[in-house]
Amino acid sequence: MATTPRGLRAAGRRLWTAVTSDFELDPPELELLTEACRTLDLIADLRAEAAKNGIVIASNQGVRVHPAVVEARQQRLALAKLLSALGLPKGSPKTRRQRERAPQGRPGDHAATRAGRVRRRAVGTDRRRFRRPVAADACARAVACCAGGMGRC
């Protein structure tokens, strides 16, 4: 197991130990994991700041979302990209082993796939055949109007 980088706090250390205890990582992957752990620590700090001061603040332009909330959202996106770049398999090792043992069917057996397509069409998830309701379009336009500050809402 690789040594834990300096400066990681609780959330980052938990992620580090969880990943390095189950996987052998190359040096570039360890760098990605280090950045992911630091990003996770930063997200924890931003959440604490937003919890302390509230999620909205008063400003010259009126009430606004606290900048820590906005930055936390951006850092969560960065964390998701870092973790996907690591390419770790989904689930814990225990659930992966269970998935690997599950029966897969015979090669060339397409009956299950065809049944799945028929079932999806029956419940209405085939996107080509179903359109979004008109009310949702009107709601989306109203939100865009209000967010744009046009004042016609």
TORLUMLO-48129 format. One record per residue: residue number from 0; x, y, z of N, C-alpha, C in turn. Coordinates in pm, 1 decimal. Layout:
NUM,X,Y,Z,X,Y,Z,X,Y,Z $
...
***
This chain:
0,84.6,-117.7,0.0,0.0,0.0,0.0,89.2,124.2,0.0 $
1,52.2,223.3,-79.8,129.3,346.6,-90.9,113.2,431.2,34.8 $
2,214.0,515.8,60.9,207.4,601.5,178.7,108.3,714.9,154.4 $
3,37.7,750.6,258.5,-62.3,856.7,251.3,5.8,991.4,231.5 $
4,-39.5,1072.3,135.1,21.3,1205.3,114.5,2.3,1295.3,236.0 $
5,94.7,1387.1,253.4,86.0,1483.0,364.2,-27.1,1582.1,339.0 $
6,-86.5,1625.7,447.3,-186.5,1730.7,439.5,-328.6,1683.2,416.1 $
7,-349.9,1554.0,400.5,-486.9,1505.7,381.7,-559.6,1506.3,514.7 $
8,-684.6,1546.3,510.7,-767.0,1544.3,630.8,-857.2,1420.9,627.8 $
9,-955.8,1416.4,710.9,-1034.2,1294.4,734.4,-1096.7,1239.0,606.5 $
10,-1167.5,1322.4,531.4,-1236.5,1273.3,411.1,-1136.7,1223.6,307.4 $
11,-1030.1,1297.5,288.0,-928.5,1257.0,192.1,-856.7,1129.6,233.7 $
12,-826.6,1117.4,364.4,-761.1,996.1,412.8,-850.6,873.5,397.2 $
13,-980.6,890.4,421.5,-1073.3,777.6,405.1,-1074.1,729.0,260.6 $
14,-1081.1,823.0,166.0,-1078.8,784.8,24.7,-946.4,717.5,-10.4 $
15,-836.2,773.2,36.7,-704.7,717.6,6.9,-695.1,573.1,55.8 $
16,-731.5,549.6,180.5,-718.7,414.2,234.6,-817.2,317.9,168.7 $
17,-935.7,365.0,135.2,-1033.1,277.9,70.2,-983.0,231.8,-66.2 $
18,-923.0,320.9,-141.6,-877.2,285.8,-276.7,-746.9,206.7,-271.3 $
19,-649.1,253.8,-192.5,-519.3,187.0,-192.8,-521.4,52.3,-121.6 $
20,-620.3,28.6,-36.3,-627.3,-102.7,28.7,-679.1,-209.6,-67.2 $
21,-756.7,-169.7,-168.7,-814.8,-266.0,-262.2,-743.9,-273.3,-396.5 $
22,-666.6,-169.7,-434.0,-609.3,-163.7,-568.4,-461.5,-129.0,-563.7 $
23,-387.0,-183.4,-660.5,-247.8,-145.3,-682.3,-247.8,-38.3,-790.7 $
24,-197.1,80.2,-760.0,-200.2,191.3,-854.9,-58.9,226.5,-901.6 $
25,-49.2,268.4,-1027.2,75.5,318.5,-1084.1,98.2,460.9,-1034.4 $
26,221.4,514.7,-1048.2,246.9,652.7,-1003.5,152.6,758.1,-1063.7 $
27,120.5,754.6,-1194.7,25.2,855.7,-1243.9,-113.4,840.6,-1181.0 $
28,-153.7,715.9,-1155.6,-282.7,694.1,-1090.6,-280.4,742.0,-945.9 $
29,-164.9,726.5,-879.6,-152.6,776.2,-742.5,-164.1,928.2,-738.7 $
30,-110.5,995.7,-841.5,-123.7,1142.1,-848.7,-270.4,1182.8,-866.2 $
31,-341.6,1110.9,-951.8,-484.6,1139.1,-969.6,-560.0,1116.9,-838.7 $
32,-527.3,1008.1,-769.9,-593.2,979.9,-642.4,-560.6,1086.6,-539.2 $
33,-435.8,1133.0,-537.5,-397.2,1239.8,-443.7,-479.3,1365.4,-468.9 $
34,-492.4,1403.5,-594.9,-572.1,1522.8,-627.1,-719.6,1501.5,-592.4 $
35,-770.2,1381.0,-614.1,-909.2,1352.3,-578.2,-928.4,1364.0,-427.3 $
36,-831.9,1316.3,-350.2,-842.0,1325.5,-204.0,-836.0,1470.2,-156.7 $
37,-747.8,1549.8,-217.2,-740.5,1692.3,-181.4,-867.7,1765.8,-220.8 $
38,-924.3,1728.9,-334.2,-1050.2,1789.8,-377.8,-1162.1,1754.3,-280.7 $
39,-1163.6,1630.6,-234.2,-1264.2,1589.3,-136.9,-1250.3,1666.8,-6.8 $
40,-1127.5,1691.1,37.7,-1105.6,1772.8,157.5,-1154.2,1916.2,135.9 $
41,-1127.7,1971.4,18.1,-1173.0,2107.1,-13.3,-1325.6,2113.8,-13.1 $
42,-1390.4,2012.6,-68.2,-1537.3,2009.3,-67.4,-1588.8,2008.1,75.8 $
43,-1524.7,1932.4,164.0,-1566.1,1928.5,304.4,-1550.8,2065.9,368.4 $
44,-1441.6,2136.2,338.2,-1422.1,2271.7,390.9,-1528.8,2368.0,339.5 $
45,-1559.7,2359.1,211.2,-1660.7,2447.4,153.1,-1798.5,2419.8,212.1 $
46,-1829.7,2293.9,236.1,-1958.0,2260.5,300.0,-1965.2,2318.4,440.4 $
47,-1854.8,2308.7,513.5,-1852.1,2363.9,649.1,-1871.5,2515.7,646.0 $
48,-1807.4,2581.4,550.6,-1822.2,2727.0,536.6,-1966.1,2765.1,504.8 $
49,-2028.5,2691.3,413.4,-2167.6,2719.9,377.9,-2260.8,2689.0,494.9 $
50,-2230.7,2586.9,572.6,-2314.6,2554.5,688.9,-2302.0,2661.6,796.2 $
51,-2181.5,2718.2,809.0,-2159.3,2821.0,910.4,-2228.8,2951.8,873.6 $
52,-2220.3,2993.2,748.2,-2270.9,3123.8,706.1,-2407.0,3117.8,637.3 $
53,-2457.2,2999.2,607.7,-2583.4,2986.8,534.1,-2556.5,2975.9,385.4 $
54,-2655.0,2922.8,312.3,-2632.5,2901.3,169.4,-2661.9,3025.3,86.0 $
55,-2725.3,3126.2,145.4,-2747.5,3252.1,73.7,-2685.5,3366.1,153.1 $
56,-2641.9,3468.3,82.1,-2583.8,3586.1,145.3,-2648.6,3710.9,86.5 $
57,-2643.7,3818.8,161.2,-2692.7,3948.0,112.1,-2576.9,4019.3,43.2 $
58,-2607.0,4078.3,-71.5,-2504.1,4152.9,-144.0,-2565.9,4280.4,-198.9 $
59,-2487.1,4359.1,-271.3,-2537.7,4482.5,-331.1,-2646.1,4454.5,-434.6 $
60,-2638.6,4338.7,-499.0,-2736.8,4301.9,-601.2,-2858.5,4230.5,-542.1 $
61,-2860.8,4210.1,-413.1,-2970.4,4137.9,-348.9,-2919.9,4007.5,-289.9 $
62,-3011.5,3917.9,-263.1,-2974.7,3789.5,-204.2,-2914.6,3700.4,-311.9 $
63,-2798.7,3641.0,-279.0,-2728.4,3552.7,-373.7,-2690.4,3422.7,-304.9 $
64,-2661.1,3324.3,-384.5,-2609.7,3198.0,-332.0,-2468.2,3221.8,-281.4 $
65,-2436.6,3162.7,-167.5,-2304.4,3178.6,-108.8,-2198.6,3126.3,-207.1 $
66,-2088.9,3199.1,-225.9,-1985.3,3153.8,-319.5,-1927.8,3015.9,-285.0 $
67,-1927.9,2978.8,-159.2,-1877.9,2846.1,-120.4,-1966.8,2735.9,-176.4 $
68,-2096.4,2761.3,-187.8,-2187.9,2661.9,-244.3,-2158.6,2644.0,-392.9 $
69,-2136.2,2754.2,-462.1,-2105.1,2748.7,-605.0,-1973.0,2677.3,-627.7 $
70,-1873.3,2710.1,-547.7,-1742.1,2646.2,-563.1,-1748.6,2497.8,-527.8 $
71,-1828.3,2461.7,-428.8,-1842.6,2319.9,-392.9,-1902.1,2241.4,-509.2 $
72,-1997.7,2301.5,-578.3,-2055.8,2235.1,-695.6,-1948.7,2212.7,-802.9 $
73,-1866.2,2312.6,-826.8,-1760.0,2299.5,-926.4,-1656.4,2194.8,-883.4 $
74,-1625.5,2191.3,-755.3,-1528.4,2093.7,-706.4,-1583.9,1951.0,-713.0 $
75,-1715.1,1934.9,-694.1,-1775.5,1801.5,-708.9,-1763.6,1753.9,-853.4 $
76,-1779.2,1843.8,-948.4,-1760.8,1806.3,-1089.0,-1616.0,1766.5,-1116.0 $
77,-1523.5,1842.3,-1060.2,-1381.9,1809.0,-1077.0,-1350.7,1673.7,-1012.6 $
78,-1408.3,1647.2,-896.2,-1386.8,1519.6,-828.6,-1439.9,1404.2,-912.8 $
79,-1556.5,1422.1,-971.4,-1613.3,1316.8,-1056.4,-1521.8,1288.2,-1175.6 $
80,-1465.6,1392.0,-1234.9,-1373.9,1371.7,-1347.8,-1245.6,1302.3,-1304.6 $
81,-1193.0,1340.3,-1189.7,-1071.4,1276.1,-1140.1,-1095.7,1127.4,-1111.6 $
82,-1207.8,1097.5,-1047.7,-1236.3,958.2,-1014.9,-1264.4,875.5,-1140.0 $
83,-1329.6,935.8,-1239.4,-1353.2,860.2,-1362.4,-1222.8,841.0,-1439.0 $
84,-1129.8,935.9,-1429.9,-1000.2,921.0,-1495.0,-918.8,808.9,-1432.3 $
85,-943.0,781.9,-1303.5,-874.9,670.2,-1238.7,-919.4,537.2,-1297.0 $
86,-1043.8,530.1,-1340.8,-1094.1,409.2,-1404.4,-1116.0,294.1,-1308.9 $
87,-1150.2,324.6,-1184.7,-1176.6,218.3,-1088.4,-1308.6,150.0,-1121.3 $
88,-1317.5,19.2,-1099.2,-1444.5,-49.4,-1123.7,-1549.8,-3.4,-1024.6 $
89,-1675.6,-11.9,-1066.4,-1785.3,32.2,-980.6,-1812.8,-70.8,-872.5 $
90,-1855.8,-22.6,-755.8,-1891.9,-111.0,-646.5,-1771.9,-152.9,-564.1 $
91,-1799.5,-213.6,-451.4,-1693.2,-264.5,-365.4,-1642.2,-396.7,-422.2 $
92,-1526.8,-442.3,-378.5,-1476.3,-570.1,-429.6,-1574.2,-684.9,-405.8 $
93,-1647.3,-681.8,-295.2,-1743.3,-788.1,-264.7,-1855.9,-790.1,-367.5 $
94,-1912.4,-673.5,-400.9,-2021.7,-670.6,-498.8,-1971.3,-702.8,-638.3 $
95,-1844.7,-667.3,-670.1,-1789.9,-704.1,-800.4,-1777.5,-854.9,-812.2 $
96,-1732.6,-922.0,-705.6,-1721.6,-1067.3,-708.8,-1858.4,-1131.2,-726.9 $
97,-1960.0,-1077.4,-662.2,-2094.5,-1132.2,-677.9,-2142.7,-1114.5,-820.9 $
98,-2112.2,-999.2,-880.5,-2152.1,-974.0,-1017.9,-2081.7,-1069.0,-1114.1 $
99,-1952.9,-1097.2,-1086.8,-1877.3,-1185.8,-1173.7,-1929.8,-1328.6,-1168.4 $
100,-1985.8,-1370.4,-1053.8,-2037.4,-1505.8,-1038.8,-2177.6,-1521.7,-1095.8 $
101,-2245.6,-1412.8,-1123.9,-2383.3,-1420.7,-1172.9,-2386.6,-1491.3,-1307.8 $
102,-2489.1,-1573.1,-1333.0,-2497.3,-1642.9,-1461.5,-2512.1,-1543.4,-1575.6 $
103,-2439.6,-1567.8,-1682.2,-2436.6,-1474.9,-1793.7,-2520.8,-1519.9,-1912.3 $
104,-2565.8,-1645.2,-1915.1,-2638.8,-1694.8,-2031.2,-2542.8,-1751.2,-2133.8 $
105,-2596.9,-1806.2,-2237.8,-2513.8,-1866.2,-2342.6,-2478.4,-1762.2,-2448.0 $
106,-2363.1,-1779.8,-2511.3,-2329.7,-1689.7,-2621.8,-2431.5,-1705.6,-2734.5 $
107,-2472.0,-1597.3,-2790.6,-2568.7,-1601.3,-2900.4,-2712.6,-1605.9,-2854.1 $
108,-2736.3,-1605.4,-2722.6,-2873.0,-1608.9,-2671.4,-2923.5,-1465.6,-2661.8 $
109,-2998.7,-1423.5,-2760.5,-3045.1,-1285.3,-2765.9,-3187.5,-1269.9,-2716.5 $
110,-3245.9,-1375.5,-2666.6,-3385.5,-1368.2,-2623.6,-3402.9,-1270.1,-2508.9 $
111,-3307.1,-1269.8,-2414.3,-3318.7,-1178.5,-2300.7,-3308.0,-1033.9,-2347.2 $
112,-3220.9,-1007.4,-2442.9,-3206.6,-871.5,-2494.5,-3334.0,-827.5,-2564.9 $
113,-3390.2,-914.0,-2646.0,-3514.3,-879.6,-2715.1,-3626.3,-857.2,-2614.8 $
114,-3634.4,-940.8,-2511.2,-3738.7,-923.7,-2410.5,-3721.9,-791.5,-2338.5 $
115,-3596.4,-752.2,-2311.9,-3571.7,-623.7,-2246.4,-3616.4,-507.2,-2331.3 $
116,-3592.4,-515.2,-2462.7,-3636.8,-407.0,-2551.9,-3787.2,-398.2,-2554.0 $
117,-3853.2,-512.7,-2561.8,-3999.5,-512.7,-2564.2,-4053.9,-456.5,-2434.1 $
118,-3994.2,-495.3,-2321.1,-4041.1,-446.5,-2192.0,-4021.7,-295.6,-2182.0 $
119,-3907.7,-242.5,-2229.1,-3885.5,-97.8,-2223.8,-3988.1,-23.3,-2307.6 $
120,-4019.1,-74.6,-2423.7,-4118.2,-7.9,-2506.8,-4255.4,-10.6,-2442.8 $
121,-4284.6,-120.2,-2374.2,-4416.5,-133.1,-2313.5,-4437.2,-31.8,-2201.8 $
122,-4331.8,1.8,-2127.6,-4348.9,96.9,-2018.6,-4324.8,240.2,-2063.1 $
123,-4290.2,262.4,-2187.6,-4282.7,399.1,-2239.3,-4148.6,466.3,-2222.5 $
124,-4038.5,392.6,-2228.0,-3908.9,458.1,-2216.9,-3839.2,470.9,-2351.2 $
125,-3903.8,430.7,-2457.8,-3844.2,445.7,-2590.2,-3855.1,593.4,-2627.3 $
126,-3744.8,663.6,-2629.1,-3745.8,809.5,-2643.6,-3795.9,856.2,-2779.2 $
127,-3783.2,773.7,-2880.3,-3826.1,818.0,-3012.0,-3977.9,828.2,-3021.5 $
128,-4048.1,747.2,-2944.7,-4193.1,742.9,-2957.5,-4264.7,836.0,-2861.5 $
129,-4197.4,885.4,-2759.9,-4263.0,967.0,-2659.3,-4198.1,1103.7,-2654.0 $
130,-4278.8,1206.5,-2643.3,-4228.4,1343.2,-2637.0,-4248.0,1396.9,-2497.2 $
131,-4174.2,1501.7,-2467.8,-4187.4,1567.7,-2338.9,-4321.4,1639.6,-2332.7 $
132,-4388.7,1639.1,-2217.0,-4517.5,1707.7,-2206.8,-4503.4,1857.8,-2230.8 $
133,-4609.4,1917.1,-2279.1,-4609.6,2060.0,-2309.3,-4588.3,2141.8,-2182.7 $
134,-4643.9,2096.6,-2070.4,-4629.9,2170.6,-1945.5,-4483.8,2181.8,-1904.8 $
135,-4405.6,2079.0,-1929.5,-4263.8,2083.8,-1894.7,-4191.0,2187.3,-1980.1 $
136,-4228.8,2199.4,-2109.2,-4166.9,2301.0,-2194.3,-4199.9,2441.0,-2143.9 $
137,-4323.6,2463.2,-2105.6,-4364.3,2594.2,-2055.4,-4292.4,2627.5,-1925.8 $
138,-4276.8,2526.7,-1839.1,-4206.9,2546.7,-1713.2,-4060.3,2580.4,-1739.3 $
139,-3997.1,2510.6,-1833.3,-3856.8,2537.0,-1865.4,-3839.2,2678.2,-1920.4 $
140,-3934.1,2723.5,-2004.5,-3925.6,2860.5,-2056.6,-3942.1,2962.2,-1944.8 $
141,-4030.9,2935.3,-1849.6,-4052.4,3028.2,-1739.0,-3928.3,3036.8,-1651.3 $
142,-3864.3,2924.4,-1625.3,-3743.9,2926.0,-1545.5,-3633.5,3002.4,-1616.8 $
143,-3619.1,2981.9,-1746.9,-3518.4,3054.5,-1824.8,-3546.6,3203.2,-1823.7 $
144,-3672.5,3240.3,-1831.2,-3712.3,3381.0,-1829.3,-3676.4,3444.7,-1696.3 $
145,-3710.6,3376.8,-1586.3,-3681.4,3430.8,-1453.3,-3532.1,3433.3,-1426.0 $
146,-3462.0,3329.9,-1470.6,-3318.0,3325.0,-1446.9,-3246.0,3430.7,-1528.0 $
147,-3301.5,3463.1,-1646.0,-3239.5,3564.1,-1729.7,-3265.8,3706.8,-1681.7 $
148,-3352.9,3721.6,-1583.8,-3381.2,3854.3,-1528.1,-3462.8,3940.6,-1620.9 $
149,-3545.8,3879.1,-1706.5,-3620.9,3957.5,-1801.5,-3742.0,4024.6,-1737.3 $
150,-3784.0,3975.3,-1620.6,-3892.3,4040.4,-1549.1,-4030.3,4018.3,-1606.0 $
151,-4047.1,3923.7,-1694.4,-4179.1,3898.6,-1753.2,-4242.7,3773.8,-1694.1 $
152,-4202.1,3728.6,-1578.3,-4250.1,3602.1,-1522.1,-4384.8,3617.0,-1454.0 $
***
